[in-house]
Amino acid sequence: MTITTTRNLLTGSWNIDVEKLETAIRQFKLDGARKDDCHVAFFEIARDRDLHVNVTHAHETITASGWAGPAKLSEGFVHNRRFGGTAVSQIVRDIREMVFAAPV
């Protein structure tokens, strides 16, 4: 399993937090049994202060608590969540839960 990240931030307000999140994601313990690569995208939407996060798997997974989806895209199955005043440590836990969600 490979986990990749991208970011499309419109302002500087989330830069430091996203740096911390990407560092934490690089430290996730990967289970060699899983073959489903995962992509985590961080982005902002104009006139919206929240950090938006998409987690995309090639194969469908269950939806972790608090996440929307899945939506079927050409890249795979995507789940989305918004974060506002959430501590970085909690965002890491929420992302980890979605990254390692069980297959359907």
CYANA upper distance limits for C-alpha pairs under 8 A (distance plus 0.5 A):
  1 MET  CA     30 LEU  CA      7.17
  1 MET  CA     31 ASP  CA      7.71
  1 MET  CA     32 GLY  CA      7.12
  1 MET  CA     34 ARG  CA      6.08
  1 MET  CA     35 LYS  CA      5.38
  1 MET  CA     36 ASP  CA      6.10
  1 MET  CA     37 ASP  CA      5.34
  1 MET  CA     38 CYS  CA      7.81
  2 THR  CA     36 ASP  CA      8.22
  2 THR  CA     37 ASP  CA      5.35
  2 THR  CA     38 CYS  CA      6.72
  3 ILE  CA     25 ILE  CA      8.22
  3 ILE  CA     26 ARG  CA      8.18
  3 ILE  CA     37 ASP  CA      6.57
  3 ILE  CA     38 CYS  CA      5.33
  3 ILE  CA     39 HIS  CA      6.11
  3 ILE  CA     40 VAL  CA      7.85
  4 THR  CA     38 CYS  CA      7.00
  4 THR  CA     39 HIS  CA      5.30
  4 THR  CA     40 VAL  CA      6.66
  5 THR  CA     22 GLU  CA      7.55
  5 THR  CA     39 HIS  CA      6.17
  5 THR  CA     40 VAL  CA      5.17
  5 THR  CA     41 ALA  CA      6.04
  5 THR  CA     42 PHE  CA      8.13
  6 THR  CA     39 HIS  CA      8.43
  6 THR  CA     40 VAL  CA      7.08
  6 THR  CA     41 ALA  CA      5.35
  6 THR  CA     42 PHE  CA      6.71
  7 ARG  CA     41 ALA  CA      6.15
  7 ARG  CA     42 PHE  CA      5.05
  7 ARG  CA     43 PHE  CA      6.11
  8 ASN  CA     41 ALA  CA      8.31
  8 ASN  CA     42 PHE  CA      6.73
  8 ASN  CA     43 PHE  CA      5.09
  8 ASN  CA     44 GLU  CA      7.20
  9 LEU  CA     14 TRP  CA      7.91
  9 LEU  CA     15 ASN  CA      8.13
  9 LEU  CA     42 PHE  CA      7.75
  9 LEU  CA     43 PHE  CA      5.53
  9 LEU  CA     44 GLU  CA      5.73
 10 LEU  CA     43 PHE  CA      8.13
 10 LEU  CA     44 GLU  CA      6.41
 10 LEU  CA     45 ILE  CA      7.87
 10 LEU  CA     46 ALA  CA      7.84
 11 THR  CA     44 GLU  CA      8.35
 14 TRP  CA     18 VAL  CA      6.47
 14 TRP  CA     51 LEU  CA      7.58
 15 ASN  CA     19 GLU  CA      6.68
 16 ILE  CA     20 LYS  CA      6.95
 17 ASP  CA     21 LEU  CA      6.66
 17 ASP  CA     88 VAL  CA      7.05
 18 VAL  CA     22 GLU  CA      6.50
 18 VAL  CA     42 PHE  CA      7.95
 19 GLU  CA     23 THR  CA      6.71
 20 LYS  CA     24 ALA  CA      6.69
 20 LYS  CA     88 VAL  CA      8.08
 21 LEU  CA     25 ILE  CA      6.64
 21 LEU  CA     88 VAL  CA      7.57
 21 LEU  CA     91 ILE  CA      8.27
 21 LEU  CA     92 VAL  CA      6.74
 22 GLU  CA     26 ARG  CA      6.73
 23 THR  CA     27 GLN  CA      7.09
 24 ALA  CA     28 PHE  CA      7.11
 24 ALA  CA     92 VAL  CA      7.41
 25 ILE  CA     92 VAL  CA      8.03
 25 ILE  CA     96 ARG  CA      8.14
 28 PHE  CA     96 ARG  CA      8.14
 36 ASP  CA     57 HIS  CA      6.90
 36 ASP  CA     58 ALA  CA      6.52
 36 ASP  CA     59 HIS  CA      7.05
 37 ASP  CA     57 HIS  CA      6.56
 37 ASP  CA     58 ALA  CA      6.89
 38 CYS  CA     55 VAL  CA      7.38
 38 CYS  CA     56 THR  CA      6.08
 38 CYS  CA     57 HIS  CA      5.23
 38 CYS  CA     58 ALA  CA      7.55
 38 CYS  CA     99 VAL  CA      7.13
 39 HIS  CA     54 ASN  CA      8.38
 39 HIS  CA     55 VAL  CA      6.19
 39 HIS  CA     56 THR  CA      5.59
 39 HIS  CA     57 HIS  CA      7.17
 40 VAL  CA     53 VAL  CA      7.35
 40 VAL  CA     54 ASN  CA      6.14
 40 VAL  CA     55 VAL  CA      5.09
 40 VAL  CA     56 THR  CA      6.97
 41 ALA  CA     53 VAL  CA      6.05
 41 ALA  CA     54 ASN  CA      5.54
 41 ALA  CA     55 VAL  CA      7.04
 42 PHE  CA     51 LEU  CA      7.42
 42 PHE  CA     52 HIS  CA      6.33
 42 PHE  CA     53 VAL  CA      5.27
 42 PHE  CA     54 ASN  CA      7.21
 43 PHE  CA     51 LEU  CA      6.65
 43 PHE  CA     52 HIS  CA      5.71
 43 PHE  CA     53 VAL  CA      6.96
 44 GLU  CA     48 ASP  CA      7.57
 44 GLU  CA     49 ARG  CA      7.89
 44 GLU  CA     50 ASP  CA      7.25
 44 GLU  CA     51 LEU  CA      6.07
 44 GLU  CA     52 HIS  CA      6.37
 45 ILE  CA     49 ARG  CA      8.24
 45 ILE  CA     50 ASP  CA      8.42
 45 ILE  CA     52 HIS  CA      8.31
 49 ARG  CA     84 GLY  CA      7.58
 50 ASP  CA     82 ARG  CA      6.54
 50 ASP  CA     83 PHE  CA      5.91
 50 ASP  CA     84 GLY  CA      5.20
 51 LEU  CA     82 ARG  CA      6.12
 51 LEU  CA     83 PHE  CA      5.61
 51 LEU  CA     84 GLY  CA      6.90
 52 HIS  CA     80 ASN  CA      7.65
 52 HIS  CA     81 ARG  CA      6.37
 52 HIS  CA     82 ARG  CA      4.98
 52 HIS  CA     83 PHE  CA      6.87
 53 VAL  CA     80 ASN  CA      6.13
 53 VAL  CA     81 ARG  CA      5.88
 53 VAL  CA     82 ARG  CA      6.77
 53 VAL  CA     83 PHE  CA      8.45
 54 ASN  CA     78 VAL  CA      6.81
 54 ASN  CA     79 HIS  CA      6.07
 54 ASN  CA     80 ASN  CA      4.99
 54 ASN  CA     81 ARG  CA      7.17
 55 VAL  CA     78 VAL  CA      6.05
 55 VAL  CA     79 HIS  CA      5.78
 55 VAL  CA     80 ASN  CA      6.97
 55 VAL  CA     95 ILE  CA      8.28
 55 VAL  CA     98 MET  CA      7.44
 55 VAL  CA     99 VAL  CA      7.16
 56 THR  CA     75 GLU  CA      7.95
 56 THR  CA     76 GLY  CA      6.71
 56 THR  CA     77 PHE  CA      5.89
 56 THR  CA     78 VAL  CA      4.70
 56 THR  CA     79 HIS  CA      6.90
 57 HIS  CA     61 THR  CA      7.97
 57 HIS  CA     75 GLU  CA      8.38
 57 HIS  CA     76 GLY  CA      6.06
 57 HIS  CA     77 PHE  CA      5.84
 57 HIS  CA     78 VAL  CA      7.04
 58 ALA  CA     75 GLU  CA      7.08
 58 ALA  CA     76 GLY  CA      4.80
 58 ALA  CA     77 PHE  CA      6.66
 59 HIS  CA     76 GLY  CA      6.72
 59 HIS  CA     77 PHE  CA      6.83
 59 HIS  CA    103 PRO  CA      7.74
 60 GLU  CA     70 PRO  CA      8.05
 60 GLU  CA     76 GLY  CA      8.04
 60 GLU  CA     77 PHE  CA      6.09
 60 GLU  CA    103 PRO  CA      6.47
 60 GLU  CA    104 VAL  CA      6.39
 61 THR  CA     77 PHE  CA      8.31
 61 THR  CA    101 ALA  CA      6.37
 61 THR  CA    102 ALA  CA      5.96
 61 THR  CA    103 PRO  CA      4.54
 61 THR  CA    104 VAL  CA      5.38
 62 ILE  CA    101 ALA  CA      6.43
 62 ILE  CA    102 ALA  CA      6.31
 62 ILE  CA    103 PRO  CA      6.58
 62 ILE  CA    104 VAL  CA      6.12
 63 THR  CA     67 TRP  CA      6.81
 63 THR  CA     68 ALA  CA      7.67
 63 THR  CA     69 GLY  CA      7.17
 63 THR  CA     70 PRO  CA      7.46
 63 THR  CA     79 HIS  CA      7.78
 63 THR  CA     98 MET  CA      7.60
 63 THR  CA    101 ALA  CA      7.64
 64 ALA  CA     97 GLU  CA      6.87
 64 ALA  CA     98 MET  CA      5.97
 64 ALA  CA    101 ALA  CA      7.10
 66 GLY  CA     81 ARG  CA      7.55
 67 TRP  CA     79 HIS  CA      6.68
 67 TRP  CA     80 ASN  CA      6.13
 67 TRP  CA     81 ARG  CA      5.60
 67 TRP  CA     98 MET  CA      8.41
 68 ALA  CA     79 HIS  CA      5.95
 68 ALA  CA     80 ASN  CA      5.67
 68 ALA  CA     81 ARG  CA      6.79
 69 GLY  CA     78 VAL  CA      6.95
 69 GLY  CA     79 HIS  CA      5.07
 69 GLY  CA     80 ASN  CA      6.98
 70 PRO  CA     77 PHE  CA      6.13
 70 PRO  CA     78 VAL  CA      5.66
 70 PRO  CA     79 HIS  CA      5.43
 70 PRO  CA     80 ASN  CA      8.49
 71 ALA  CA     77 PHE  CA      6.03
 71 ALA  CA     78 VAL  CA      5.75
 71 ALA  CA     79 HIS  CA      7.21
 72 LYS  CA     76 GLY  CA      6.41
 72 LYS  CA     77 PHE  CA      5.23
 72 LYS  CA     78 VAL  CA      7.06
 73 LEU  CA     77 PHE  CA      6.52
 73 LEU  CA     78 VAL  CA      7.62
 79 HIS  CA     98 MET  CA      8.49
 83 PHE  CA     91 ILE  CA      7.99
 86 THR  CA     90 GLN  CA      7.11
 86 THR  CA     91 ILE  CA      7.16
 87 ALA  CA     91 ILE  CA      6.92
 88 VAL  CA     92 VAL  CA      6.67
 89 SER  CA     93 ARG  CA      6.95
 90 GLN  CA     94 ASP  CA      6.70
 91 ILE  CA     95 ILE  CA      6.57
 92 VAL  CA     96 ARG  CA      6.51
 93 ARG  CA     97 GLU  CA      6.68
 94 ASP  CA     98 MET  CA      6.99
 95 ILE  CA     99 VAL  CA      6.50
 96 ARG  CA    100 PHE  CA      6.56
 97 GLU  CA    101 ALA  CA      6.38
